[in-house]
């Protein structure tokens, strides 16, 4: 009986959390979004694996933000049902998250997909983009945090530089901003006129880089770029929330990063990365460095072919400008790390490619592509290739499968065209292909393998045939350029 009561209570608690996420439909979307200053909306599909993984984190964030000082509602739209709304906002992959302000679309949400990160980003979206500092004590309190802070010192809140500062602050959700026009605050920080300074927190300060950085940029784009770059510094902590901000080539050291419980131990390894990084950067090399926690970013180790460690000593993966991955196989030390970075820059480290085994037999009409045979099949300069990137759990992919098989069978005798597919969850998708939803289909013509075309047409067999008949480099033997089947020559039959 107790077990039943406990299960029922647990179910009620879970439903309560799930209920904090508003469910929007085509009919209710506009009226539900309009009353709120800020709202985050997830556009999803029930069969989508990424959506299923996001769901519990999204629900936790909704519950936390509902109780925040400035509440922010989170909502969701089922795009398999509410097709009008999803089409209106150009949703093509799942999950897609968008921020709405005062009922209008504001911008795409490109922040972290875990609860704490969502709460952090949306709390900033709801509050002022920059905190006004009216006393020296307020300024000191602002800087007494464990994250980078940027302060703008202005003569007026409506000055040209102040206006630019506010625009940039609104765009950079992962950096804390504050501003002041108070003369005592300026005097305390030894500032005259108008200026902008980035301050590194004590826990991140080291002898390898300046604790304070004056930002001289004046235009919006230049200021954003400068602050974003300096906020990362020589070697920042790379998280799900800021990973997209890091330039490449990038070398990442993964270990038990914890600036709350073990800042000294964290900086022990970070300083070693920074020492090597500073040495190589001063030689004129354009390369970037970061540290990442195993709990949050450890999934990347699998992507790089590295077994997850106990975290006591860093393991390292490097990412090239073209997103190719390179693993450091030696145990971490100052010497091995420096040698790995130099070998990586010199092109002397073998690329790691995530791949299923190459099929022993690949005789079916639809050719199976994996990471290790991608170049052989898709980048074959003698063939035009239509390739579908799919996920095993994707409902749309399953619906497409019989039609895609039928297409391949109809074109089986076309020697110059290949119909192929690749499980994008089990194999690396190389650049310049971009897969953000499933299925994603590309056409790669021979002679233009560096510029594949994303297929945006219909998903019926005849749609594909018409497209290939028109786009194929040499044309199709069995179809004219309009996609109509050619009549057989009776004389040739005799």
N, C-alpha and C positions, 0 to 999 in steps of 0.2 A: 504493500500500500504506500509506504514511504517513497519507494522508487517511482511509483506512478505520480505522486504529488510533486516530487523533485523534477521529473521529466516535464510535467505540465508547467511548472514554474519557469523552467528553462525555456520552454517554447514561448511562453508569454513574454519573457525578457527579450528573446530574439525578435519576436514580432514587434515589440515596442521599439527596438532599435531600427528595424526595417521600416517601420511606419514613419520614422523621422525623415526618410527620403520621400519627397513628394512625387506622385505618379501623374505625369501630364499626358494629355491626349490631344488630337487635332482640334477638338472642340474647346478644350480648357486651356491650351497653351498660352494664348495671348492674355487671357484674363488672370491666370495664375502668376505669370511672370511680371506683369505690369506694376503691381503694388510695391515691389521690392526694389530697394536701391541697388542691391547686388544679389545675384543668384548664379549658382553653378549648375549647369544642366548636362547630364550624361545621355548621349544617344547610343543605344546598345541593341544587340540582338540576343535573344535567350540562348541560342546555340553557341555563341561566341566564347571560346575558352578564355581569352583575355578579359572579357566582361565578367565571367564567373570568378576569376581571380581578383578582380577589382572590387566586386560586390561587398564583401565583408569590410574592407578598408573604407569604402565609400559610406557604408552605413555607420561605422564608428565615427567618421569625420562629421557626418550629418548630425549625430547625437551631440558631439562636442561643440559644434558651431551653433547649434540651437540654444545652448546654454552660455555662449560667449557674451562678453560685454556688449559687443555689437553683433547680434545674431545674423547669421548668413544661411539662408535656406539652400538645401541641395535637392535637386530634382532629377528625374530620369524619364526618358521617352523610349518606348519599345518600337524600333524602326521597322519591325516586321508587321506591325499593326498600324502605327501612326505614320503612314508613308508620306502624307502631304507635308507635315511639319519637317520631317527629315529631308525631304527633297528641297524644301524651301531654304534650308540652311546648308545645302550642299554636302550632306553627310555621305561619305563613300566608303568608310571603313569603321570598324568597331573595336573598342569603344571610342567615340569622339566626344570630347568635353569642351563646352563653350561657356564663356562668362557673359552674362547679361546684366546691364545696368539700366535701371529705371525703365524696364520693359524692352530695351533695345539691345541687339547684339553688340557687345563691346570688343571681344577678342577671343581667339582660341586659347584654351587652357593648355599650356605645355609644361606644367610643373610636375612634381612627384605624384606617384599613384599609390602612395601609402597614407594612412590616416593622418599622422602627425604632419607630414608635408602638405597635405591638402589643407589642413587647418591653418598652418602657417601662412600659406599663400593667400587663402581666401580671407583671413583676418586682416592682412595688409590691404587687400582689395577693398575691404569694407571701411577701413579707417582712413585717416589722412595719409597721403602718400609720403609726406614728410612731417616730422614732429617739430613744432615750433619751440625753440629754447629761449625762455625769457629770463633765466637766472643762470649764474655760474654753476650752482648746485645741480640744476636740471641737465646742464651740459655734461657735467661729470658723471651723473647717473646714466645718461645715454651711452657714454663711452665705457661704463663699467659693466660690459657684457662680454660674452665669450665669442662674439661674432664681429666681423668688420662693420664699422660705422662711417658714414660720410656726412660731413657738416658743411653747409653752405653759409658763408658769412656775407651778408648783403647790406647795402645802404637802405634798400626798400624792398618790400615783398613783391612789388610790381616792376622791379627793374628788369631789363632784358635778360641778364644772366640768371636772375631768380626764376623767371618764367621758364627758361630753358631747363634749369635745374629741376623744376617741378615736373616737366614733361618726361624727363629721363627717369626721375624717381617713380613715376607711374608705370614705366615700362620694365624696370628691374625689380621684380618681386622678391628676389632672394638676397637683396642688399638693404640694410637699414639706412634711412635717410633722416636728417634733421637740418634745420636752418635757424638762423638768428639774425636780428637787426639790432640787438641789444649791445650798447657800447661797452658795458662792463664785461660781457662775455667775450667780445672781440679783444678787449685789453688783456683779459686773463690768458687768452690763447695767442696773444701777440700778433693779431691780425689788423691790418689797415686796409681800407678800401674794400673791394669785393673779391672774394676768393673762395675756392672749394678745396677741402682737404680730406683725404681718406686716412682713417686711423685703424691700425691693426690692434686687436685686443692683446692684453699682456700674455695670454696663454699661447698666442701664435707668434709673438715677437722673437726674433733670433738675430744673431750677428750676421746672417747671410743676406738680409734685406732691411730696408728702412721701415721703422715703425710708423712714420707719418709720411704721406705722399701728397704733395701739392699738385692738383690737377689744373693744367693750364688751358685745356680745351674749352672752346666757347660755343661751338655749334652743337646741336642736339646729337647728331650721329657721332661726332668726335668725342663728345663728353660721355655718351653711353659706352662707346668702345673703350675709352680710357678707364672708366670706373670698373667696367666689367673685367678688364684685363688685370688691373691692379688689385681688385678684390680677391682674385685668385692667387696673385703673387707668384713667387718662384715655385711653391709646392703647396697647394691648398688641399683641403679634404674634399674629395669628389664624392658626391652623393647622388641619389636618384633625382633630387630636385635641381641640381646644378650641372649634371653630367654633360648636358648639351652645350654648356658655355665654354668647355675646354677645347682649345685649338689642338690640332695635330700636325706633326707627329707627337704622340703623347706616351710617356712611360708611367705606368701606375704600379705602386707597391701596395699589396693587399695584406693586411694583418688586423689584429684586434685594436682598432682605433676607438678610443674612448676618452674624450676630453672632459667628461664629468667625473668618472671614477678613477681614471688613470692618466691624467694629462702628462705627467713626467715620463711614464713609459711610452706613451704615444709619441711624444716629441723626441725620445731617444732614437727611434727609427726614422722619424721625419727629418731630423737634423742630418742624418747620414745621407738620406736621399738628396737633401738640399745642398750639402757640401759637394757632392758629385755634380749635381745639376748646375750649381753656380760656376764650378770649374769649367764645365763643357760649354755653358752659355757664354762665358767670358772669352772663349776661343772663337766666338762668332757663329756658333751653331744655332739654328732655329729649331728648338725642341722644347717640349713642355713636360712638366712633372706633376704628379699628384699622389696622394695616399687615399686609400679607400678601406672602409670597414668590411670585414668578411660577412657579418650578419646582413648588411644592407646590400652590398654589391658583390657578394661572393658568387652569384650566378654567372658573373662575367668570367670567372675562372674556368667554368665548364665550357663557355664559348671559346676560350683560349686553349682548351685542352690540358688544363692544369688541375690536378687533384686538390680538393679543398684541404688546406693545412689546419693545424691547431691554432694558428694565428700568432704564436709566440715570436716567430721570425717571419719577415715578409716573403711573399712570393710575388713574382713580377710578370706583367704582361705589357707589351708595347703595341701601340696602334699606329699604323702608318697613315699618311695623308689620304690614302685611298681606302682607308678602313681595314686594310689587311692586318692580321694579327700575328704577333711573334712572342713566343714564350721563352722565358729565361729558365733554363734547365738546371743550372748550378745552384747550390745553396747560397743564400744571400750573405754577402760580406761587402765591405767597401770596394775591395779589389774586383770581385766577380761582377758586382753591379756596374762599376765603371766600364769594365771590359765589355759587358753585354751592351751597354748604351752605345759604345763606340762601334761595336760590330753591327748593331742595328742600323746606325747611321751610315755605315759603309756598305750596307746591303749584304752582309755576311751571315745573317741569321735566316734560317729557313722559315718560310711562311707556314702558319698552322691553318689548315682548312678543315672546318667541321663538316663531316661527310658520312653518309651511310655507305655501306660497302657498294662498290661498283657492281651492278647486276651481272651475273655470269652469262645470262642470256637476255638480250634486249630486242627480241624479234616481234613483239606486239606492235600494232599500228601506232599507238602512242608510246613514244620513247621515254624511258625513265631516266631523268637527269638527277645526279647527286653532285655533291661538292667537287669530288675528284674527277668527274668526267664532264663538268660543265663546259670547259674550253673545247673539248673534243667534239661535243654535240652542238652546243648553242653558238659558240664562237667559230664554228666551221665556216671558213670564208667561201666555201663552194655551195652552201645551202642557205635558203631562207628558212627561218625558224619561228614558229608560233609556240610560245611556252606559257603554260599555266603554272603559277605559284599557288599552292593550296595548303590547307591544314586538314589533317585527318578528321578533326571534330567539326569542321565547317559545314553547316547545312546547305548553303548555296553551292559549295563545291560538290557535295554529294548529288545535288540536283543536276549540276552541269555534267557530271561524269559520263552518263550514257550518251549525251549529245556530243560530247568531246570525242568519245570512242567512235561514234558513228561518223563524225567528221574525218577522223584519221583513216577509217576504213575506206571512205569515199575517195580520199586522196592518196591511197596506198601506192598507186602507180605513178604518182608525181615525184620524179627523182630529185627535183630541185627544191622541194618543200618538205620540212620536217615538222610534225606535230609532237610536242613534248610536254612533260609535266614534271614538277619538282615539289617535294614536301619541304616547304620553307621553314617548318618547325624543327626539322632534323638535319638541315644542311645550310651552310652559309650561302646567302644570296649576295653575289658579288656586285660591286659598283660597275656601271651606273644604274643598275636596277634598284627600284625602291618599292618595297612591299609594306604597306601600312594596313591592309585589310585583305580578306580572302573572298573569292579568288581574285588574284591580280594577274592580268594577262598582258604579255608583251610580244611584239613582232620585231624580230631581229633580221633585217635584210642582209644578204651577203654584200660585202664591200662597205658596210656601215655598222660594223659590230660595236663601235664605240657610241653609237647613237640609236639605241633601240627605241621603238615607238610604243607607248602604252596604248593598248587596245581598249577603246571606249564604246565599241559598237554593241549590237544585240547579242544575245546568248543562244540563239537558235542556230541549227546547222547551216541553213541557207545564209544567215547573216555572216558567219565566218567565211563561207565559200565566196560570197560576193566581195568581202574585204580582201581576201587573199588573191582572188582573180584580178582585182584592181591594183593591189600593192605589190604583188610578186615581181621580182626583178625580171625574170624571163617569161612571165605569163604561165598559165596552167595548160597542160596538154589537153585536158578533158573539158575545159570551160573557157568561154571567151572573157574579155575584160569586164563585161557586165555581169558575170557570174552565171551565165546561161550555159547549159550543157551543150557541147558541140555535137553535131550530128556526125555519125560515122560515115566515112567514105565508102560507098557500096563497091566501088572498083577495087579498093584495097581488101575488101572482104572476100572478093572472088579470087 
